[in-house]
Amino acid sequence: MTTDNRQQATDHSESMSMNKDAAVVGGQSSVVRFFAHFFSYIFHPLFIPFFCIAFLLALHPTYFSGFSDFDKYKLLLVTIVNTVLFPAVAILLMKGLGFIKSIFLHSSQDRIGPYLSAMIFYFWTAWVFFKFQPLPNLVLASFMTGVFLTTVAGLISNIYFKISMHAMGAGGLVGVFLIIMRDNSMLMTWPLSIALLIAGIVCTSRLIVSDHSPKEIYLGLLFGVLCQFAAAIVIL
């Protein structure tokens, strides 16, 4: 009986230890998933054009020479309305009308309508940047044209697989910063480093909390960069 009691006590102790280890692992997983969701929301692809243009408006030394504060605010307002507000409202309307099942666009079918609406808004924003007075540097129009091309690539890819929109947005940010670095108009060491860090965080977050495969995320990042390069070759 003594031996059996000792064995039961040992088994109970091991079971308690395993439960504690599982709880710790589960807690860490929950924290990791929380931050993965957090970064997915903060660096949502709808916000990337706003972040990029706000950064250039605030810190680039030459792109907006001669712009008054009012002109800069007007340019930023155009960006917010056309690249954040209108696409978000379009998605909400599609959900309300039953065209999509979820605003999180989990399925490829749900993504068709938002892709088409975003293409219209991004094309219009690029056109506005071409015609805006005073005329900003063509990098802005090239950037939005690249965003439009990325959306087209996403729509076409959506026929075959569900490419990561977050990764495409992060790739676009890296791509435009590489283009600005090529112009040698601003020291881009730390901005490009931050863009690469954001791209890494976003792609890792999507691997953790989304149902995307690594292929869908890596291709999204690649498409985002390449579409920016394609737009820059034609426009700049």
MIKOLDREN-546041 format. One record per atom (N, C-alpha, C, CB): x, z, y. Coordinates in pm, whole numbers, plus 50000, padded with zeros to 5 digits. Each point is the difference from the previous one (the first is absolute). Glycine has a CB too. Layout:
# MIKOLDREN-546041
XZY;...
***
This chain:
# MIKOLDREN-546041
500825000049880;499185000050120;500865000050125;498215012049875;502884995550119;500895000750116;500604986450032;500515023849944;499894969349951;500574986650018;498974990550057;501575004149810;497184996750136;498934991450049;499695003050146;499054998749769;500945014050267;499735003750139;501074994650095;498835020649919;502424980750034;501104994750082;499884984950018;501485018549919;498154974849971;499854985450007;498884996150096;500854998149764;498035009450229;498884997150089;500405002450146;498395006249818;502365004850204;500455003150136;500934989150052;499775024549952;501114970549961;500924989250040;499234987450033;501795009749856;497234986750058;499204988150024;499215001250131;499834996449751;499655015850273;499225002150122;500904998650123;498425015349876;502794990250114;500954999250112;500384985650028;500885022649942;499384969649951;500354985950018;498844992350060;501575001549806;497205001850148;498824993250054;499845002850148;498905001549776;501305011250264;499905003750142;501054992950082;499095022149935;502134977050009;501084993150071;499704985350020;501625016349904;497824977449991;499654985850010;498904997950102;500664996549762;498375012750241;498914998750099;500525001350142;498415009349832;502545000150188;500595001650133;500764987550041;500185024649961;500614969949943;500744987650031;499054988750034;501845007249847;497054991950078;499044989450027;499385001750137;499544998149757;500195014550280;499415002550131;500954996250110;498665018549904;502634984650077;501004996350101;500084984950014;501295020949951;498774972149934;500074985450004;498764994350065;501415000049793;497425005650170;498774995350059;499965002250149;498875004549788;501655007350256;500055002750144;500884990350072;499605023849953;501564973449990;500904990350062;499364986250005;501985013249919;497354983149973;499344987049997;498934999150107;500464998349755;498795012550262;498955000050102;500584998550139;498605014449852;502524992350173;500664999050131;500504985850023;500665024249988;499964970249908;500534986450012;498874990150027;501895006049846;497024995650080;498864991050019;499375001750138;499585000649752;500395011850297;499475002450135;500804992250103;499225022849931;502124978350062;500834992950098;499944984949979;501505020150012;498354975649862;499864985649974;498734994650065;501265002549784;497635005050203;498774995950069;500175000650152;498665008449805;502015002050242;500205001850144;500754988150059;500025024949968;501094971249971;500784988850051;499254986749983;502115012649946;497074986549951;499204987849982;499004998250114;500265002149752;499195009150296;499074999350112;500734997550133;498455015549876;502644991850146;500734998750126;500554985850019;500605024349987;499954970149906;500584986650008;499104989749933;502305010150002;496404991650021;499044990149952;500324986550065;498205017949967;501644971049959;500354986950056;499284996650130;500444992649770;498375013050255;499324997450126;500775005550120;497845000449878;502975010150098;500695006450111;501374994050029;498785020649943;501764971649965;501374995050014;500194991450127;500205000549749;498914989850280;500194992450125;499995008950124;498924980549889;500205029350115;499965009250114;501315007850012;497515001849975;502985003749913;501255007650004;501154991450051;499185014249810;500914973550138;501104991150036;499964996450148;500014991049767;498845004850282;499904995650139;500115011750096;498564980949927;500905030750036;500165012050084;501475003850010;497715008049932;503034990949959;501435002850002;500734990650095;499875008249764;499844978850227;500674990350086;499635002050147;500024983749809;498725019050217;499565002450138;500715012150060;497784989949945;502435020249974;500585012550051;501524999550013;498095011949898;502574980850011;501455001649992;500834987350018;499505018549852;499904969750132;500834988150013;500364997750147;498924989949795;502375007850232;500444999450141;499694987150073;501775015249933;497974973749996;499874987150068;498724992249969;502444999449998;496915003349892;498864991849960;498865000350101;500635004349765;499265006450311;498865001450091;500475002150144;498645009549813;502444983750222;500495000750137;498954993850094;502424998949920;497295008050187;499014995150095;498595004349967;501464980950038;498335025749849;498685005049963;499725013150075;500174989049772;498675011950288;499585012650059;499495009249889;499424988650219;500405024249813;499435009249901;498614995549958;501345018850099;497904975649995;498664995349967;500074988449901;499175007250225;501784983649794;500164988749908;500365004949860;500724985450192;500135024749801;500405005449870;498815006749931;502355003450086;496885004449990;498825006449942;498984989649954;500385019950147;499504969349930;499064989449962;500454993249870;499434996350244;501875001449744;500534994049878;499805009249881;501694987550136;498515025349885;499805009649892;498525001049962;502025012850078;497114986350022;498555000549973;499564987949919;499655012750213;500874975649821;499704987949923;500415001949855;500324985850205;500845020249774;500495002349864;499105009549924;502324996050080;497325015249982;499165010049933;498634994249964;501205018250125;498194974849970;498654994949977;500004989349891;499425005050239;501534985649769;499984988549910;500585002749862;500164986050200;500785023349790;500675002149871;499615012949931;501874986950089;497505022249982;499575012649939;498475001350002;502185010650070;497254988950051;498575002750015;499134989449932;500515011450215;499684976049820;499154989549944;500104998849848;500254987950215;500975011949726;500054999549853;499365012149933;502084986850021;498105025250039;499405012049942;498474999450007;502045013350066;497434982250048;498554998650013;499474989649902;500155006550243;500584982649739;499574989649906;499905005749858;501084982450145;499905025849816;499975005949866;498815009549986;502504998049985;497255010050119;498875009349995;498674992549992;501355016750131;498544972249943;498784992049993;499814994049861;500244994850245;500845000249696;499924994549865;499555010649900;501804983450057;498725028749960;499585010949911;498535003450022;502355009350000;497234991450128;498615003250029;499034989649950;500795012350196;499644975149805;499134989149955;500094997449850;500264989950225;500635017649708;500114998649855;500894988749953;497795009449990;502994984650102;500904989149959;501225005249925;499234986950197;501175025649830;501105006149928;499545013549946;501724988150145;498905016549749;499595012449936;500645012250065;499714987549788;501495010950265;500725011450057;500844995450118;500055011549775;500064997050326;500864996750115;501475000749963;498245008850155;502074997049729;501395000849955;500444987349926;499745024949985;499334965949993;500314986749946;500785000849869;500024991150233;499405016049670;500705002049874;500074987349916;499255023550005;499754967850006;499974988149916;500404987550078;498205010749862;502224979250064;500374987350064;498804993650068;501794996849828;497035004650112;498804994250058;499695006350136;499134995349769;501065017950241;499735006950126;500924995450113;499215019549869;501934975050095;501014996850100;499794986250065;501585014349873;497584977450069;499854986450051;499464999950142;499614992049767;499265014950256;499405000450133;500925006150105;497815001649890;502785010150085;500945005750097;501204991150029;499295022249922;501234970949976;501094990650025;499564989050098;500935004749770;497904989650206;499524989050085;499775004750144;498944989549798;500455022250217;499755005150135;501315003350070;497795009149926;503164997050001;501295003450060;500754987450043;500105020749859;499814968750062;500644987450037;499514995250136;500234994149757;498475006650266;499424995650128;500535008450115;497934992249880;502055021050102;500445008950107;501494998750028;498175015749938;502654982749959;501444998850020;500364986650064;500385015149802;498924974450156;500244987050062;499645000550149;499564988549779;499325017750251;499575001150139;501005008150082;497614998249926;502925012650017;500985008250071;501274992050029;499075020549889;501394971850013;501174991750023;499754990050112;500655002649759;498164991550242;499644990450105;499985006750137;498664986949833;500805025350174;499975007550125;501425002650050;497825010749932;503094992649976;501385002750040;500704987450050;500085018549833;499524969950114;500564987450050;499524997250143;500084991249765;498705013250268;499384996750129;500035011650100;498554984149879;501915027550078;499945011950085;500834998150126;499665014349796;499834990650316;500714999450127;500175014150057;499094976950044;502145026949996;501254992449990;500414998049854;500715009150222;499964979949751;500314996049862;501035009549940;499494975850056;500155031249836;500995008649933;500974991749918;498345018749992;502704987749959;500954993149914;499294994049879;501835015550076;498614972749882;499364993149889;500095007549868;500514978950116;500345031449878;500085007949878;498655006149965;502415004950049;496814999050054;498705006149973;499064990049935;500335015350194;499614972649862;499154989749941;500494996249860;499464991250229;501875008349754;500564997149869;499655010949900;501874987550110;498205025049933;499675011349913;498564999149953;501685014250119;497384983549974;498604999449961;499704987649916;499415012650207;501304976449819;499864988349914;500485003349859;500314984850199;500795022749791;500495004349870;499015009049929;502304998250085;497035010749992;498975008649942;498844991549948;500645018850156;498984971049921;498944990849956;500404992949870;499294996750241;501954998449754;500474993049880;500055009649880;501364984350144;499015028149881;500035009949893;498605002249943;501975011250108;497024989049982;498625001749955;499564988049917;499515014050203;500894974049838;499684988049922;500655000949862;499844986350213;501445017949785;500695001549872;499325010549913;502164993250109;497375017649954;499295010349924;498714994949941;501025017050147;498244975049930;498744994449951;500244990649882;499035002050230;501984989549781;500304990849889;500475007749877;500614982150166;500265027949856;500505008149889;498875007649933;502205002150115;496785001449963;498895007849947;499244992749889;499795010850224;500374976149770;499384992349892;500635003649865;499514981250161;501785022149841;500755002049877;500295014749971;501004977650035;499285030150068;500265014349981;499755007250133;501734995249818;498125018050173;499635008150116;501265004950071;497845007249886;502704984350200;501245003250069;499775011850095;500764976049982;500295031950041;499895012050083;499974996450148;501195013249823;497704989950244;499914997950145;500965009050075;497614993349973;502545019149981;500925009350065;501434994649998;498525019249935;501884975549949;501364994749988;500194987750089;500115008649764;498874982950247;500104988550089;500175004450146;498594986749840;500665023650200;500145005150135;501395005550026;497595005250001;502935002649904;501355005550015;501054989050002;499255020949884;500554968850033;500924988750001;500004992650132;499674997949757;499145000750304;499914993650130;500755007750106;497814990849935;502125022550060;500745008250096;501504998249984;498125016649999;502364983749879;501424997749975;500424986050045;499915016049805;499234974150164;500334986250035;500144997850149;498804993049797;500275012150283;500074997850145;501175007450060;497524996950007;502835014649939;501175007350052;501294992649968;498755021749974;501314971949909;501174991749968;500114988250096;499805006649759;499064987650277;499994988750094;500465004550138;498144989349871;501395022250174;500435005250131;501495003249996;497695009550042;502804995849848;501425002949987;500834987250010;499465019849857;500034969350089;500704987250008;500134995250143;499154994249774;499835008750311;500064996150141;501055007650077;497604994549987;502835016949959;501035008250065;499595004250141;501734988249864;496965014050156;499515004050131;499835015150012;498854978150017;501335028949872;499865014549998;500735005449879;497764998750120;502835013149896;500635006449886;498925004049899;501925008450146;498104985349738;498935002049903;500435008149878;499044978550076;502115028249934;500495007649884;499025010749958;502334995650073;497285013050021;499105011049962;498564995249981;501485015850124;497984974749957;498644995349971;499894993349863;499664997050244;501344994849720;499954993449870;500145010249887;500974979250102;499875030949919;500165010449898;498685007449979;502425002650063;496875000350046;498715006849988;498984990949931;500505013350209;499524973649826;499084990549936;500254999349849;499904986750213;501375013249747;500324999849857;499565012949932;501954984850048;498225026550023;499555012749946;498495000149982;501955011550109;497334983549992;498544999349991;499584991149882;499815003650250;500864984949736;499684991049890;500215006949865;500644980250143;500465027249845;500265007249875;498965010749973;502404995650031;497225011950074;499005010649984;498644994049962;501235014350168;498404974949902;498704993949974;499934994349858;499794994550245;501244998249715;499974994049866;500015010849891;501204979850091;499595030749930;500025011049903;498635006949994;502475003250042;496934998950074;498695006350006;498954991949925;500615010150219;499454976749797;499014991649931;500234999949849;499814985950205;501455015349753;500275001149857;499415012949943;502094986550031;497885024050051;499545013049954;498485000849995;502075010350094;497274985250013;498565002950013;499104987849983;500645018250150;499904969949837;499154988349983;500104994849858;500284994150243;498884996049725;500074993949868;500804987050004;497795010349943;503044988050158;500844988150009;501165001049900;499384997250243;500994991349704;501204999449917;501224998350091;498694989949805;502515013450146;501204997750082;500124985650048;501125018249873;498484972350044;500064985950039;499154997450123;500394993649762;498415011950242;499094997750113;500545006150129;498084999649840;502635011450147;500575006550118;501254992750048;499095022049922;501814974449987;501224993250039;499704986150059;501255012649821;497794980450120;499634987050053;499355001350138;499714991449765;499495019050253;499415002450131;501065002050106;498025010049889;502994998050080;501115002450094;500734986950029;500255023649914;500014968549982;500714987350018;499184990350083;501145003549781;497574995350192;499144990950076;499965003950148;498614996149794;501325017050234;499985004550138;501234995750077;498625019249928;502544982150009;501264996050065;500074984950016;501145020049903;498564972649990;500144985450003;499054993550099;500715000849762;498085004450250;499054994250095;500455002150144;498155004049835;502505007250194;500565002050133;501134990150027;499395024349987;501444973349913;501084990350016;499444986050021;501495014349856;497474982250068;499404986550012;499444998050140;499455000049755;499865010050298;499454998950135;501104998950104;498005013149926;503064994650056;501104999750096;500724986650000;500285024649970;499864969349913;500674986949992;499234989550079;500925006049775;497764994650219;499164989950067;499875002950150;498724996749786;501175016150253;499635003450137;501215003150087;497865008749913;503124998450033;501125004750082;501134989750010;499425023349934;
***
